[in-house]
Amino acid sequence: MTAYALAHLRREPIHADVLEYMERVQVTLAPFGGRFIVHGGTIDVLEGSWPGDVVIIEFPDMTKARSWYDSSNYQEIKPLRTMHLAGEVILVEGVEPDHSSSQMAAELRQANGL
């Protein structure tokens, strides 16, 4: 099942280390089938607040996503980002193409006696 690395990064003044990170991160993705599907871009906040930017990287599955994050090539450049940009990074599994929110609700209702 497809998995995603999602980062919510706070906007900070541009630092040379962050630019180096951006220049080098792409080659760390290729061995794991990773590709950017969101990288910055316009954000239209509809509810709450969103102080920062969004990055979403797609991977074939959670194992590949975790292997990329743990890889020595990525770990080598990660401090270039983390020393200068605050934020959160998560790995999350996607859903099957036939995913149904109403079916999920029905299963949760049943499991929780609602």
C-alpha positions as CSV (number, residue, x, y, z in Angstrom):
1,M,0.0,0.0,0.0
2,T,1.3,3.4,-0.9
3,A,2.9,5.4,1.9
4,Y,3.7,9.1,2.4
5,A,6.3,11.1,4.2
6,L,4.6,14.3,5.2
7,A,6.5,17.3,6.6
8,H,4.9,20.5,8.1
9,L,7.9,22.9,8.2
10,R,7.8,26.4,9.7
11,R,8.8,29.3,7.5
12,E,12.2,30.5,8.5
13,P,14.7,32.8,6.7
14,I,16.5,30.9,4.0
15,H,19.8,29.3,5.1
16,A,22.5,28.0,2.9
17,D,22.3,24.6,4.7
18,V,18.6,24.3,3.8
19,L,19.4,25.0,0.2
20,E,22.1,22.3,0.2
21,Y,19.6,19.9,1.8
22,M,17.2,20.7,-1.1
23,E,19.9,20.1,-3.7
24,R,20.8,16.8,-2.2
25,V,17.5,15.2,-1.0
26,Q,16.3,14.2,-4.5
27,V,19.0,11.6,-5.0
28,T,18.2,10.0,-1.6
29,L,14.6,9.2,-2.8
30,A,15.3,7.3,-6.0
31,P,16.6,4.0,-4.5
32,F,13.3,3.8,-2.5
33,G,10.9,4.8,-5.3
34,G,10.2,8.1,-3.6
35,R,8.8,11.1,-5.5
36,F,7.6,14.6,-4.4
37,I,3.9,15.1,-4.9
38,V,3.8,18.4,-2.8
39,H,6.8,20.6,-2.2
40,G,5.8,23.9,-0.9
41,G,3.2,25.5,-3.1
42,T,0.3,27.7,-2.2
43,I,-1.7,26.8,0.9
44,D,-5.3,27.9,1.3
45,V,-6.0,27.5,5.0
46,L,-9.7,26.8,5.4
47,E,-9.8,25.9,9.1
48,G,-7.5,26.8,12.0
49,S,-4.0,28.0,11.3
50,W,-1.1,26.6,9.3
51,P,2.2,28.3,10.0
52,G,4.5,26.9,7.5
53,D,4.9,24.8,4.3
54,V,3.9,21.3,3.4
55,V,6.0,18.6,1.7
56,I,4.6,15.3,0.8
57,I,6.7,12.5,-0.7
58,E,5.1,9.3,-2.1
59,F,6.6,5.9,-1.7
60,P,5.5,2.5,-2.9
61,D,4.9,1.3,0.6
62,M,5.7,1.9,4.3
63,T,8.8,-0.3,4.2
64,K,10.3,1.8,1.4
65,A,9.4,5.0,3.2
66,R,11.0,3.9,6.5
67,S,14.0,2.6,4.7
68,W,14.5,5.9,3.0
69,Y,14.2,7.9,6.2
70,D,16.6,5.5,8.0
71,S,19.1,5.3,5.1
72,S,22.6,6.6,5.7
73,N,22.3,8.9,2.7
74,Y,19.3,10.6,4.1
75,Q,20.6,10.7,7.7
76,E,23.7,12.4,6.4
77,I,21.8,15.4,5.1
78,K,18.9,15.5,7.6
79,P,20.8,17.9,10.0
80,L,21.0,20.5,7.2
81,R,17.2,20.8,7.5
82,T,16.7,20.1,11.2
83,M,19.2,22.6,12.4
84,H,17.4,25.4,10.7
85,L,13.7,24.5,10.2
86,A,11.3,23.6,12.9
87,G,8.5,21.3,12.1
88,E,7.0,17.8,12.2
89,V,7.7,14.8,9.9
90,I,5.5,11.7,9.8
91,L,5.2,8.6,7.7
92,V,1.6,7.6,7.0
93,E,0.1,4.7,5.1
94,G,-2.3,5.5,2.3
95,V,-5.7,3.8,1.6
96,E,-6.7,1.3,-1.0
97,P,-8.3,2.6,-4.2
98,D,-11.7,1.4,-3.1
99,H,-11.5,2.9,0.4
100,S,-14.9,4.1,1.7
101,S,-15.2,6.5,4.6
102,S,-18.8,5.4,5.1
103,Q,-17.8,1.7,5.3
104,M,-15.0,2.7,7.8
105,A,-17.6,4.5,9.9
106,A,-19.9,1.5,9.9
107,E,-17.0,-0.7,11.0
108,L,-16.1,1.7,13.8
109,R,-19.8,2.0,14.9
110,Q,-20.0,-1.8,15.1
111,A,-16.6,-2.2,17.0
112,N,-17.6,0.5,19.5
113,G,-21.3,-0.5,19.9
114,L,-22.6,2.8,18.6
